[in-house]
Amino acid sequence: PTRAEASDVSTAIYDGADAIMLSAESAAGMYPEESVAMQQRIINRVESDSHYRTFLHSKDFFPHNTATDAIITAARQISTTIDAKSIVTFTLRGSTALRASKT
C-alpha cells in the first residue's frame, strides 16, 4: 500500500471502522497477498498502540435511563473485569446491538 493508503487504514481504525478494504490498485496489483499482510500489520500496530486504547476509552458513553442501557453498562463492566474478548447481544430491532456498540 502507498503511504496514503497506510494512513487511511490507520485513520479508519481510529475512527472505529468495522471493516476496511484495499484500493483496487493494491488488491489487484502484483503483490495482493503482501498488501493484505501489510494492511493487517498496520491494523495490529494501531490496535496495540497505547494512544489507541486511551482514545477508545475516552469516548464517553452516556447511558439512557432504560433497562437496555443498564444491562449494557453492566455487561461492559463485567467484560472489562474478566477481560472478555466480546459481548454478544440479542436484539429484535437492532437497538440493543447499536447501543452496545457505542459503549
N, C-alpha and C positions, 0 to 999 in steps of 0.2 A: 504493500500500500504506500501511497505517497505520504509526505509529511502532513498534508492537509487531511487526507483520509484518516491517518492515525489520530490527528487532533479531533476529527469528527467523531471517531469511535469513543475516545475518552470523554468528550463532551456529552455524548449520548448517555454514557453510563452515569456521569454526574447528574444528568437531567432526569434519571430514573427510567430510561427506556427499557421496555420489556424485551425487545428484540432489536437487533441491528443487522445490517447486511452490507456486503461489499458492493462497490460500484461495478458496473458491467466490465470495465477495463481490467480491474483486478481479478474479478471472478472468472473471466473467460480468457485471461492473458496466458502467458507461457508458464506461470507458476501459481495456479489456483490453490493447490494444497498448501503451499508455503504462505500464501496470502491469508488463508483461513487460520493457519497456525500462528501467524503474526498477530492477527486480529485477536485470537484467544490470549496471546501473551499480553497484549495491551489491556484487555479486559481484566485479566488476573492481576496485572500491576496496579490498575486503578482500584480494584476492589480490595487489594491488600494495603493500600495507602492509608495511613492513619488520618490524613486530612479527609479522605472519603468517608471513613467511619464517623468522624466528628460532624461532617456535613450531613450525613444521613440522620444522625441523632439530633441535629439541631432543628430539623423540620418539625415544627410544632403541630401536634395533633390536638385539636380542641374537641373533646367528645361532647356529643349532644346528650341531653338528659333522657336517654332512651335505653331500653333493655339491651338492644343490639350493641350500642357503644359501650355499655357497661361490660358486656361479655367480651367484646373485642379488646378493651383496655386490660381486662384481667388476663386474657389469652396472651397479650403482648408481654405482660409482666412475667407470666409463667414461662413463656418461651425464652425470655432473657435469662431467667433463673436457671432453667435446665439446659440452656444452650441448644434449643431446638433448631433444627435446620429449616423447618417450615411450619406454617399454620394452615390447616385445612378448614374451610368453612362450607356449610351447606346453605344454600340460598334458593329461593323460588323466583325472585325477580332480579337478582344480582346486586341488590343494595348492600347486603352483608359483605359480600366479596369486595365491593367497591370501597366501603368504609374500612374494611380490614387492610386494604392495600394502601390506605392513607396513613396508617399508624407507623 
